[in-house]
């Protein structure tokens, strides 16, 4: 037999054959399923966090510069006169972007769930006149003070409220939920790392003989780590894809149910293309995390060998 | 360290102990030259396998110095060792075939580790399997091979990349006499091509089958030198 000098002494690397160095137990093994569950939960948490962010951003944009003026006057004629005066005064100001007197019918509709038919009877339950005002630029305390003083001079029954003020607790709650979603994503990422670490260690133990043989044949730590990276990367990709589908399905179903509420606030939580791109990046990040975890775990274990 | 510049392996006062036990190898000093054929003999427990572990770099000595291929191995960083290992072919006593790979893939492993392309692997591996009489079992997994067949696959794997040193631990222990002679002829063929061969065996009959071989004898961890091979450079190109 001719024994040609075959072996190059430098830059060794495994080709695609490296995938066969370890027995392939994916699908039957737990890794793809663990990854699928982790990715699905992460996608749902990320989707919820992004939707909450959109709700908060849209609501904040909507009420930024918003002021509600109430004319609290029991006598209908006086209330009407003062409301007209308030509208005229506000429209005359340069820093007011828009003024809208809320029609009495719309007001009655808003109050009907609480007052019933009495909401349509101005004599039975006197309701204040409402004026929705939008200032150009944000509502600051000095602007509000100055406007209140001017308004009260001509409309003594006027009450001013910055809309952002009474929605502040809602924003606080939304912010807390966003932090919760971020925390969940981080926890799930940490759990995924732990799962991959355990899987890599288990695979190392199961394949110790194979690793030792490759090591004795001159395989480098990088070569051996790449075998595991490839194997775990494929498992993570399969799991990630399944998890992404599952997570998107859950987001879609939840989205439908929230949309059915018909709430303006909830409608602001619709995910746009950037959000979907971020959600699609979750399994990619999961695969990268799994591959890096496998690499560091395997290399750390190999360093204990000569 | 003393020794000739053209030696391929040099041990100088090497000692090896596992944990806190007594030394399994003590004050081992010898020089191996390129193109030589050595038998390492000794009774069971004499330290043959430990000596081979030092030779195929599975173990560092607890004392002494080792030079290999002109380099001081004791001071080599860990990441430099794979390159040395790729220049050494090893036949393990327990074969250590990878159970889920076919005979072909087991033999091809050293070439794949060395980065040889798949197209350059097919023919030499087939030729090698043919030479050891196992081409018809190329797709068989180790579990379906007999002990002798597994040993032949292990030997084929050790020599496929044409190593500069071949280290074999009882390579003919599980094969019939005809196959043992055939395998020794393969080792001799490699030796003629320049590979230094070290075969550990307790079979004295085997020593007579390679007349020009040199003998190292281990006894309770100490090395003796019945042919003078370890003190003087042997003939080249045997």
Interface residues (C-beta under 8 A of the other chain):
Chain A: X1 X2 X3 X4 X5 X6 X7 X8 X9 X10 X11 X12 X13 X14 X15 X17 X18 X20 X21 X22 X23 X209 X210 X212 X213 X214 X215 X216 X217 X218 X219 X220 X221 X223 X303 X306
Chain B: X56 X57 X58 X59 X60 X78 X79 X81 X82 X83 X84 X85 X86 X87 X88 X90 X92 X96 X97 X98 X100 X101 X105 X108 X109 X110 X111 X112 X113 X114 X115 X116 X117 X118 X120 X124 X127 X128 X130 X131 X157 X159 X160 X161 X162 X189 X190 X193
